[in-house]
Amino acid sequence: MFNQTQTVTYPATFLGAKKFKGEIDGSNIDTCSVLVATPLPAQSGNAVGFTAAQMKFGDSKNFSKLENLKYPCEVMVTVEMTSTG
């Protein structure tokens, strides 16, 4: 087995943000997510344009950092990608 982590920074368009803090089926959940414009794969000929990819952004406290932005907005995003195998 191996763990590999890669950190990438790139320009992105934030479409929105959402938070949730509560209980579902006995599990406590505390999360914040951002919606990022992501190009659809046009090479198949079956899609054009963009979709919204949901990305985790820590817990619900992080929502306060996002709630006053004017959406959509251009940002620089740093993403950590982890692969295990």
ZAMARGU-4260 file (C-alpha; in steps of 0.2 Angstrom, whole numbers, plus 5000, padded with zeros to 4 digits):
<rodrens>
0) 5000/5000/5000 | 5005/5018/4997 | 4999/5035/5001 | 5002/5049/4989 | 4997/5068/4991
5) 4998/5081/4979 | 4994/5100/4982 | 4988/5110/4967 | 4984/5129/4965 | 4973/5135/4951
10) 4961/5148/4946 | 4943/5144/4948 | 4925/5151/4948 | 4915/5149/4964 | 4897/5148/4960
15) 4891/5147/4978 | 4894/5139/4995 | 4883/5129/5008 | 4885/5123/5026 | 4877/5110/5037
20) 4878/5107/5055 | 4866/5094/5063 | 4862/5076/5065 | 4857/5063/5052 | 4852/5046/5056
25) 4862/5047/5073 | 4878/5054/5065 | 4884/5072/5069 | 4888/5081/5053 | 4897/5098/5053
30) 4903/5103/5035 | 4905/5117/5023 | 4906/5115/5004 | 4910/5126/4989 | 4902/5124/4972
35) 4916/5126/4958 | 4912/5128/4940 | 4920/5113/4931 | 4921/5110/4912 | 4910/5096/4905
40) 4920/5083/4895 | 4916/5089/4877 | 4927/5076/4868 | 4913/5063/4869 | 4902/5075/4859
45) 4888/5072/4872 | 4891/5087/4883 | 4896/5106/4882 | 4898/5120/4895 | 4901/5118/4913
50) 4894/5109/4928 | 4896/5113/4947 | 4908/5102/4957 | 4905/5101/4975 | 4921/5102/4985
55) 4923/5100/5004 | 4929/5116/5013 | 4931/5110/5031 | 4917/5113/5044 | 4902/5125/5045
60) 4913/5138/5053 | 4921/5141/5036 | 4905/5147/5029 | 4907/5164/5037 | 4923/5167/5026
65) 4912/5164/5010 | 4895/5171/5014 | 4898/5189/5009 | 4907/5186/4993 | 4898/5191/4977
70) 4894/5175/4967 | 4900/5170/4954 | 4918/5175/4959 | 4935/5171/4952 | 4947/5164/4965
75) 4963/5155/4967 | 4960/5137/4974 | 4972/5126/4983 | 4967/5108/4983 | 4976/5093/4991
80) 4973/5077/4982 | 4977/5061/4991 | 4978/5044/4983 | 4979/5027/4992 | 4982/5010/4985
</rodrens>
